Amino acid sequence: MRNVLLQLMKIGIISDTHGYLDPLVLKYFEGCDEIWHAGDVGNEDVIYELEKVAPAVVVYGNIDGGNLRRNFPLHQRLIREGMDIWMTHIGGYPKRYDKRIRDMILSNPPAIFICGHSHIVKVLRDEDLRLIHINPGAAGRYGFHKVRTIVRMELKNKKISTLEVIELGPRNQKVKTT
């Protein structure tokens, strides 16, 4: 009998920072192997700070311009722990995917589809395409959301083994620094 070592990969998922990075994010993402930012970064300083914790995989969002659009793609298609992952900023939801990606996702669905934009945290199973849809909500202060959120997950043996939605606090909450 062969002894197979199962890999475990810890991922932090964030979106819609709009130039603001709560210090709590860095705490919650400690120990992650990678951090994935699903767009509307706001400015490059957000990425620099995230990369102090772990390598960042980033897509640009509709508010991102200049260097963010030059340095990061609109879509990222990744293989991690044997899973096909697609991340983009504007993606829609199961049965209502955005027209810009609808044909691509229907013809070649990933195992995990990640997008931001809506500022609404959701984790859904798309039974038709047999994928997990993740929107980490919004971690920034700009927008209509009431609570800032991020997602943390673990991939192991071609599956999501753990997934957590983390609330950072009210959108307008001032962070105390000591």
MIDOSE-1310 file (N, C-alpha, C; in nm, 2 decimals, decimal comma, always signed):
residues 178
mrnv	+0,08/-0,12/+0,00/+0,00/+0,00/+0,00/+0,09/+0,12/+0,00; +0,05/+0,22/-0,09/+0,13/+0,34/-0,10/+0,09/+0,45/+0,00; +0,18/+0,52/+0,06/+0,15/+0,62/+0,16/+0,14/+0,75/+0,08; +0,02/+0,81/+0,07/+0,00/+0,93/-0,01/-0,02/+1,05/+0,09
llql	+0,07/+1,15/+0,07/+0,06/+1,27/+0,15/-0,04/+1,37/+0,09; -0,15/+1,40/+0,17/-0,25/+1,49/+0,12/-0,21/+1,63/+0,15; -0,21/+1,72/+0,05/-0,18/+1,86/+0,07/-0,29/+1,94/+0,12; -0,26/+2,04/+0,20/-0,36/+2,13/+0,25/-0,32/+2,27/+0,21
mkig	-0,41/+2,35/+0,15/-0,38/+2,48/+0,11/-0,48/+2,58/+0,18; -0,43/+2,68/+0,25/-0,51/+2,78/+0,31/-0,52/+2,90/+0,23; -0,64/+2,95/+0,20/-0,66/+3,06/+0,11/-0,75/+3,17/+0,18; -0,70/+3,29/+0,17/-0,79/+3,41/+0,21/-0,85/+3,47/+0,09
iisd	-0,98/+3,50/+0,09/-1,05/+3,56/-0,02/-1,11/+3,69/+0,02; -1,08/+3,80/-0,06/-1,12/+3,93/-0,02/-1,16/+4,00/-0,15; -1,25/+4,10/-0,14/-1,29/+4,18/-0,26/-1,34/+4,32/-0,21; -1,35/+4,41/-0,31/-1,41/+4,54/-0,28/-1,35/+4,61/-0,16
thgy	-1,22/+4,62/-0,16/-1,15/+4,70/-0,05/-1,16/+4,85/-0,08; -1,17/+4,89/-0,21/-1,18/+5,03/-0,25/-1,08/+5,11/-0,18; -0,95/+5,06/-0,17/-0,84/+5,14/-0,11/-0,83/+5,13/+0,04; -0,92/+5,06/+0,11/-0,91/+5,05/+0,25/-0,88/+4,90/+0,29
ldpl	-0,78/+4,88/+0,38/-0,75/+4,75/+0,43/-0,75/+4,75/+0,58; -0,85/+4,69/+0,64/-0,87/+4,68/+0,78/-0,75/+4,59/+0,83; -0,68/+4,64/+0,94/-0,57/+4,56/+0,99/-0,62/+4,42/+1,04; -0,75/+4,40/+1,07/-0,80/+4,27/+1,11/-0,78/+4,17/+0,99
vlky	-0,79/+4,22/+0,87/-0,77/+4,13/+0,76/-0,64/+4,06/+0,76; -0,54/+4,13/+0,79/-0,40/+4,07/+0,80/-0,39/+3,97/+0,91; -0,46/+3,99/+1,02/-0,46/+3,90/+1,13/-0,53/+3,77/+1,09; -0,65/+3,78/+1,03/-0,73/+3,67/+0,99/-0,66/+3,59/+0,87
fegc	-0,58/+3,65/+0,79/-0,51/+3,58/+0,68/-0,37/+3,53/+0,72; -0,33/+3,55/+0,84/-0,20/+3,49/+0,89/-0,21/+3,34/+0,87; -0,11/+3,28/+0,82/-0,10/+3,14/+0,80/-0,16/+3,09/+0,66; -0,22/+3,19/+0,59/-0,27/+3,15/+0,45/-0,15/+3,13/+0,36
deiw	-0,17/+3,04/+0,27/-0,07/+3,01/+0,16/-0,08/+3,11/+0,05; -0,20/+3,16/+0,02/-0,22/+3,26/-0,08/-0,34/+3,35/-0,03; -0,35/+3,47/-0,08/-0,46/+3,56/-0,07/-0,51/+3,59/-0,20; -0,64/+3,58/-0,23/-0,70/+3,61/-0,36/-0,79/+3,73/-0,34
hagd	-0,76/+3,83/-0,42/-0,84/+3,95/-0,42/-0,93/+3,96/-0,55; -1,06/+3,96/-0,53/-1,15/+3,95/-0,65/-1,19/+4,09/-0,70; -1,10/+4,19/-0,70/-1,12/+4,31/-0,77/-1,18/+4,43/-0,68; -1,18/+4,54/-0,75/-1,21/+4,67/-0,68/-1,11/+4,69/-0,56
vgne	-0,99/+4,68/-0,60/-0,88/+4,69/-0,50/-0,87/+4,83/-0,45; -0,87/+4,93/-0,54/-0,87/+5,07/-0,50/-0,73/+5,13/-0,52; -0,63/+5,07/-0,46/-0,49/+5,12/-0,49/-0,40/+5,01/-0,46; -0,27/+5,02/-0,51/-0,17/+4,92/-0,50/-0,13/+4,89/-0,36
dviy	-0,14/+4,99/-0,27/-0,10/+4,97/-0,13/-0,17/+4,86/-0,06; -0,30/+4,83/-0,10/-0,37/+4,72/-0,05/-0,30/+4,59/-0,08; -0,25/+4,57/-0,20/-0,18/+4,45/-0,24/-0,05/+4,44/-0,17; +0,02/+4,55/-0,16/+0,15/+4,54/-0,09/+0,13/+4,50/+0,05
elek	+0,03/+4,54/+0,12/+0,01/+4,50/+0,26/-0,03/+4,35/+0,26; -0,12/+4,31/+0,17/-0,16/+4,17/+0,17/-0,04/+4,08/+0,15; +0,05/+4,12/+0,06/+0,16/+4,04/+0,03/+0,27/+4,03/+0,14; +0,25/+4,11/+0,24/+0,34/+4,09/+0,36/+0,30/+3,97/+0,44
vapa	+0,17/+3,92/+0,41/+0,12/+3,80/+0,48/+0,14/+3,68/+0,39; +0,10/+3,69/+0,26/+0,11/+3,57/+0,17/+0,11/+3,63/+0,03; +0,15/+3,55/-0,07/+0,14/+3,59/-0,21/+0,00/+3,62/-0,25; -0,02/+3,72/-0,32/-0,16/+3,76/-0,36/-0,18/+3,73/-0,51
vvvy	-0,30/+3,67/-0,54/-0,35/+3,65/-0,67/-0,46/+3,75/-0,69; -0,46/+3,84/-0,79/-0,54/+3,95/-0,80/-0,61/+3,96/-0,94; -0,73/+4,01/-0,94/-0,79/+4,05/-1,06/-0,84/+4,20/-1,04; -0,84/+4,27/-1,15/-0,89/+4,41/-1,13/-1,04/+4,42/-1,14
gnid	-1,10/+4,52/-1,08/-1,24/+4,54/-1,09/-1,27/+4,67/-1,16; -1,40/+4,70/-1,17/-1,45/+4,81/-1,25/-1,40/+4,95/-1,20; -1,37/+4,96/-1,07/-1,32/+5,09/-1,02/-1,16/+5,10/-1,04; -1,10/+4,99/-1,07/-0,95/+4,99/-1,07/-0,90/+5,04/-1,21
ggnl	-0,81/+5,13/-1,21/-0,75/+5,18/-1,33/-0,60/+5,18/-1,33; -0,54/+5,25/-1,42/-0,40/+5,27/-1,42/-0,31/+5,14/-1,40; -0,23/+5,15/-1,30/-0,14/+5,04/-1,27/-0,21/+4,91/-1,23; -0,32/+4,92/-1,17/-0,39/+4,79/-1,13/-0,43/+4,72/-1,25
rrnf	-0,48/+4,79/-1,35/-0,52/+4,72/-1,48/-0,40/+4,67/-1,56; -0,29/+4,75/-1,55/-0,17/+4,70/-1,62/-0,11/+4,58/-1,55; -0,11/+4,58/-1,42/-0,04/+4,47/-1,35/-0,12/+4,35/-1,32; -0,25/+4,35/-1,33/-0,34/+4,24/-1,30/-0,44/+4,22/-1,41
plhq	-0,48/+4,09/-1,43/-0,57/+4,06/-1,53/-0,72/+4,08/-1,49; -0,81/+4,07/-1,58/-0,95/+4,08/-1,56/-1,00/+3,94/-1,50; -0,94/+3,83/-1,55/-0,97/+3,70/-1,50/-0,85/+3,63/-1,46; -0,86/+3,54/-1,36/-0,75/+3,45/-1,32/-0,81/+3,31/-1,33
rlir	-0,75/+3,22/-1,40/-0,79/+3,08/-1,40/-0,67/+3,00/-1,34; -0,70/+2,93/-1,23/-0,59/+2,87/-1,15/-0,62/+2,72/-1,13; -0,52/+2,65/-1,10/-0,53/+2,51/-1,05/-0,46/+2,51/-0,92; -0,54/+2,48/-0,81/-0,48/+2,47/-0,68/-0,54/+2,34/-0,62
egmd	-0,44/+2,26/-0,56/-0,48/+2,13/-0,50/-0,57/+2,05/-0,59; -0,54/+2,05/-0,72/-0,62/+1,97/-0,81/-0,76/+2,03/-0,85; -0,78/+2,15/-0,81/-0,91/+2,21/-0,84/-0,90/+2,32/-0,93; -0,99/+2,33/-1,03/-1,00/+2,44/-1,13/-1,07/+2,56/-1,07
iwmt	-1,01/+2,67/-1,06/-1,07/+2,79/-1,00/-1,06/+2,90/-1,10; -1,18/+2,98/-1,10/-1,18/+3,09/-1,19/-1,23/+3,21/-1,10; -1,15/+3,32/-1,11/-1,18/+3,44/-1,03/-1,19/+3,56/-1,13; -1,29/+3,64/-1,11/-1,31/+3,76/-1,19/-1,39/+3,86/-1,10
higg	-1,40/+3,98/-1,13/-1,47/+4,07/-1,04/-1,62/+4,07/-1,06; -1,67/+4,09/-1,19/-1,81/+4,09/-1,21/-1,85/+3,96/-1,27; -1,92/+3,88/-1,20/-1,96/+3,74/-1,24/-2,10/+3,71/-1,24; -2,18/+3,77/-1,15/-2,32/+3,73/-1,14/-2,33/+3,62/-1,04
ypkr	-2,44/+3,54/-1,06/-2,48/+3,43/-0,97/-2,53/+3,32/-1,05; -2,53/+3,19/-0,99/-2,59/+3,08/-1,06/-2,73/+3,11/-1,12; -2,74/+3,07/-1,24/-2,86/+3,09/-1,32/-2,88/+3,24/-1,37; -2,79/+3,33/-1,32/-2,79/+3,47/-1,36/-2,65/+3,52/-1,37
ydkr	-2,56/+3,44/-1,44/-2,42/+3,49/-1,46/-2,42/+3,61/-1,55; -2,33/+3,70/-1,53/-2,31/+3,82/-1,61/-2,29/+3,78/-1,75; -2,35/+3,86/-1,84/-2,35/+3,83/-1,99/-2,20/+3,83/-2,04; -2,11/+3,90/-1,97/-1,97/+3,90/-2,02/-1,90/+3,77/-2,00
irdm	-1,95/+3,69/-1,91/-1,88/+3,56/-1,88/-1,97/+3,44/-1,90; -2,10/+3,46/-1,92/-2,20/+3,35/-1,93/-2,16/+3,24/-2,02; -2,12/+3,27/-2,15/-2,09/+3,16/-2,24/-1,96/+3,09/-2,20; -1,86/+3,16/-2,15/-1,74/+3,09/-2,10/-1,76/+3,00/-1,98
ilsn	-1,84/+3,04/-1,89/-1,87/+2,96/-1,77/-1,95/+2,84/-1,81; -2,05/+2,86/-1,90/-2,13/+2,74/-1,94/-2,06/+2,64/-2,02; -1,96/+2,69/-2,10/-1,89/+2,59/-2,18/-1,77/+2,53/-2,11; -1,72/+2,59/-2,01/-1,60/+2,54/-1,94/-1,61/+2,58/-1,79
ppai	-1,70/+2,52/-1,72/-1,72/+2,56/-1,58/-1,60/+2,51/-1,49; -1,56/+2,60/-1,40/-1,46/+2,56/-1,30/-1,52/+2,48/-1,18; -1,44/+2,43/-1,09/-1,49/+2,37/-0,97/-1,53/+2,48/-0,87; -1,46/+2,59/-0,87/-1,49/+2,70/-0,78/-1,49/+2,83/-0,87
ficg	-1,59/+2,91/-0,85/-1,60/+3,04/-0,92/-1,61/+3,15/-0,82; -1,52/+3,24/-0,83/-1,51/+3,35/-0,73/-1,53/+3,48/-0,80; -1,61/+3,57/-0,74/-1,63/+3,70/-0,79/-1,66/+3,80/-0,68; -1,66/+3,92/-0,70/-1,69/+4,03/-0,61/-1,80/+4,11/-0,66
hshi	-1,79/+4,24/-0,65/-1,87/+4,34/-0,72/-2,00/+4,37/-0,64; -2,08/+4,27/-0,60/-2,21/+4,30/-0,54/-2,20/+4,35/-0,40; -2,09/+4,34/-0,33/-2,08/+4,37/-0,19/-2,16/+4,28/-0,10; -2,21/+4,17/-0,15/-2,30/+4,08/-0,08/-2,22/+3,95/-0,06
vkvl	-2,19/+3,91/+0,06/-2,12/+3,78/+0,08/-2,22/+3,66/+0,05; -2,18/+3,57/-0,03/-2,26/+3,45/-0,07/-2,17/+3,34/-0,10; -2,21/+3,22/-0,05/-2,15/+3,09/-0,09/-2,26/+3,01/-0,14; -2,26/+2,97/-0,27/-2,37/+2,90/-0,33/-2,32/+2,78/-0,40
rded	-2,40/+2,67/-0,41/-2,37/+2,56/-0,50/-2,45/+2,58/-0,63; -2,38/+2,57/-0,74/-2,45/+2,57/-0,87/-2,47/+2,43/-0,91; -2,58/+2,37/-0,89/-2,61/+2,23/-0,92/-2,60/+2,20/-1,07; -2,64/+2,29/-1,15/-2,64/+2,27/-1,30/-2,49/+2,26/-1,35
lrli	-2,40/+2,35/-1,30/-2,27/+2,35/-1,35/-2,17/+2,27/-1,25; -2,22/+2,22/-1,14/-2,15/+2,14/-1,05/-2,03/+2,22/-1,00; -2,05/+2,34/-0,95/-1,94/+2,43/-0,90/-1,99/+2,50/-0,77; -1,89/+2,55/-0,70/-1,92/+2,63/-0,58/-1,89/+2,77/-0,62
hinp	-1,99/+2,86/-0,59/-1,98/+3,00/-0,62/-1,95/+3,07/-0,49; -1,84/+3,16/-0,49/-1,81/+3,23/-0,37/-1,79/+3,38/-0,40; -1,87/+3,46/-0,33/-1,85/+3,60/-0,33/-1,82/+3,64/-0,19; -1,69/+3,70/-0,16/-1,66/+3,73/-0,02/-1,72/+3,85/+0,03
gaag	-1,81/+3,92/-0,04/-1,86/+4,04/+0,00/-1,77/+4,16/-0,01; -1,78/+4,26/+0,07/-1,69/+4,38/+0,06/-1,62/+4,39/+0,19; -1,48/+4,42/+0,18/-1,40/+4,44/+0,30/-1,37/+4,58/+0,32; -1,41/+4,67/+0,23/-1,38/+4,81/+0,24/-1,50/+4,89/+0,30
rygf	-1,48/+5,02/+0,31/-1,58/+5,11/+0,37/-1,67/+5,17/+0,27; -1,64/+5,16/+0,14/-1,73/+5,22/+0,04/-1,83/+5,13/-0,01; -1,96/+5,17/-0,02/-2,06/+5,09/-0,08/-2,18/+5,09/+0,02; -2,28/+5,00/-0,02/-2,40/+5,00/+0,06/-2,41/+4,89/+0,16
hkvr	-2,31/+4,80/+0,16/-2,31/+4,69/+0,26/-2,31/+4,74/+0,40; -2,36/+4,67/+0,49/-2,36/+4,71/+0,63/-2,25/+4,65/+0,71; -2,20/+4,53/+0,67/-2,09/+4,46/+0,74/-1,98/+4,43/+0,64; -1,86/+4,45/+0,68/-1,74/+4,42/+0,60/-1,71/+4,27/+0,62
tivr	-1,69/+4,20/+0,51/-1,66/+4,05/+0,52/-1,55/+4,01/+0,44; -1,49/+3,89/+0,47/-1,39/+3,82/+0,40/-1,42/+3,67/+0,41; -1,35/+3,59/+0,33/-1,37/+3,44/+0,34/-1,23/+3,38/+0,35; -1,23/+3,27/+0,43/-1,11/+3,19/+0,44/-1,15/+3,05/+0,42
melk	-1,07/+2,98/+0,34/-1,10/+2,84/+0,31/-0,98/+2,75/+0,30; -1,00/+2,62/+0,31/-0,89/+2,53/+0,30/-0,92/+2,43/+0,19; -0,83/+2,41/+0,10/-0,84/+2,31/-0,01/-0,76/+2,19/+0,03; -0,82/+2,07/+0,02/-0,75/+1,95/+0,05/-0,81/+1,83/-0,03
nkki	-0,72/+1,76/-0,10/-0,76/+1,64/-0,17/-0,87/+1,67/-0,27; -0,86/+1,78/-0,35/-0,95/+1,82/-0,46/-1,09/+1,86/-0,40; -1,09/+1,91/-0,28/-1,22/+1,95/-0,22/-1,19/+2,07/-0,13; -1,30/+2,15/-0,11/-1,30/+2,25/+0,00/-1,32/+2,18/+0,13
stle	-1,22/+2,18/+0,21/-1,24/+2,11/+0,34/-1,29/+2,19/+0,45; -1,27/+2,32/+0,45/-1,32/+2,42/+0,54/-1,35/+2,55/+0,47; -1,46/+2,62/+0,51/-1,49/+2,75/+0,45/-1,55/+2,83/+0,56; -1,50/+2,95/+0,58/-1,55/+3,04/+0,69/-1,58/+3,18/+0,63
viel	-1,69/+3,23/+0,66/-1,72/+3,37/+0,63/-1,69/+3,45/+0,76; -1,61/+3,55/+0,75/-1,56/+3,63/+0,86/-1,62/+3,77/+0,85; -1,69/+3,81/+0,96/-1,73/+3,95/+0,97/-1,63/+4,04/+1,04; -1,59/+4,15/+0,97/-1,49/+4,24/+1,02/-1,55/+4,35/+1,11
gprn	-1,68/+4,37/+1,09/-1,74/+4,48/+1,17/-1,82/+4,56/+1,08; -1,90/+4,66/+1,13/-1,98/+4,75/+1,05/-1,89/+4,83/+0,95; -1,96/+4,86/+0,84/-1,89/+4,93/+0,73/-1,82/+5,05/+0,77; -1,88/+5,13/+0,85/-1,83/+5,26/+0,89/-1,75/+5,26/+1,02
qkvk	-1,73/+5,14/+1,08/-1,66/+5,13/+1,21/-1,52/+5,19/+1,20; -1,48/+5,27/+1,29/-1,35/+5,32/+1,30/-1,26/+5,22/+1,37; -1,15/+5,18/+1,31/-1,06/+5,09/+1,37/-0,97/+5,16/+1,47; -0,96/+5,11/+1,59/-0,87/+5,17/+1,69/-0,73/+5,11/+1,67
tt	-0,64/+5,20/+1,67/-0,50/+5,17/+1,66/-0,43/+5,21/+1,79; -0,34/+5,13/+1,85/-0,28/+5,16/+1,97/-0,13/+5,18/+1,95
